[in-house]
């Protein structure tokens, strides 16, 4: 919320009608809980009435052994191409604000 408020000040926005968020599967946040918290937090603020649009991001990785990219399914961190357990996560831990839609009077 504070980041959105700061961005509103920086851009001289008077209101926001939508906030876009990228939420990784391993971010530690539940999408429903985040949406509920957002709704409660915006009451009686400049964001009152704003919608939260959540893009859920799956976990993806790059195999250190064969170099191929793959999506991690059911939290099995093993390369489906070569069977290696050596990987670098390339996405899935995000919690990023991606856009703000101004509520113009």
N, C-alpha and C positions, 0 to 999 in steps of 0.2 A: 504494500500500500504506500509506503513512504517513497519508494522509487517512482511510482505513478504520480504522486503529489509533486515530487521534485521536477519531473518531466513536464507536468502541467505548468509549473511556474516558469521553467526554462523556455517553454514554447508560448507562454502567455495564453494558455487555454482556460476558458471559464468553466467548461464542463466536458465530461467524457461520457459517451453512450456505450462504448464497447472497449474491453481490454482483451487482447489476444495473448495467450500464454502457451509455451511449449513445455510439456510436462513429461519427463523421462520416466520409464517404468521403474528405474532404480533411484529416482530422485528422493525417495523417502516420504513423498506426499501422495495421498489418495485423491483422485480427481473429484469424487463426490464431496469429500471433506473440505477440499480447497474451495469448491464452488459454494458450499454452505457457509464457510468462514468468510468468503468474499461478500456474500449477500448481507451477512450480519455486520461486517466491518464498514460497509459503505453507507449505512443508514445515517441520515442527518449530516452527510459530508458533501463535498463538491462532486463526489462520485455516486451519490444517491440515484438509484435507477439504472446505473450502468450494468451491462451484461458482461460476464466473463466467458470468453470462448477458449476452450481448452483443446489443444492439439496434443494427443497422446503419442509419445515417441517410443518406439520399441527399442530394445537393447540390440545393438549391432557391434560386431567386432571384426578385427583383421587378424588372421592367423599368422603367428610368427614363423611357423614352419613352412607353409606353402604360399603364404602371402595373399590368400584369397579373402574377400570380404564375405561375411555371413550374418544372418539374423539369429540371435539367441532365442531359442524356443523353450518354454517351460524351465527357464533358468538352468539349462544344461550348457555349460561353457566349454563345449568341445566342438572343434571344427568338423562340420559335416562332410567336408571334402577329403581330409586326410586323417581325421581322428585325433589330432593333437589337442592337448589342453592348454597350449601356450598361445595366448591371444592378448591383444590390446583392445580395450573397449573404445569404440569410435563414437558411440552415442548411447543415450539411455539414462544419463544422470542429470539431464537438463531441468532447470526451472528458470525459464527466461521469459521476460515480457517481450513479445514480438511486435506488437503494434498497439496504438491507441486510436480510436475513432472519436473525433471531436463531436460534441453535442452542440451544434451551432444554434444560437437563439433565433 
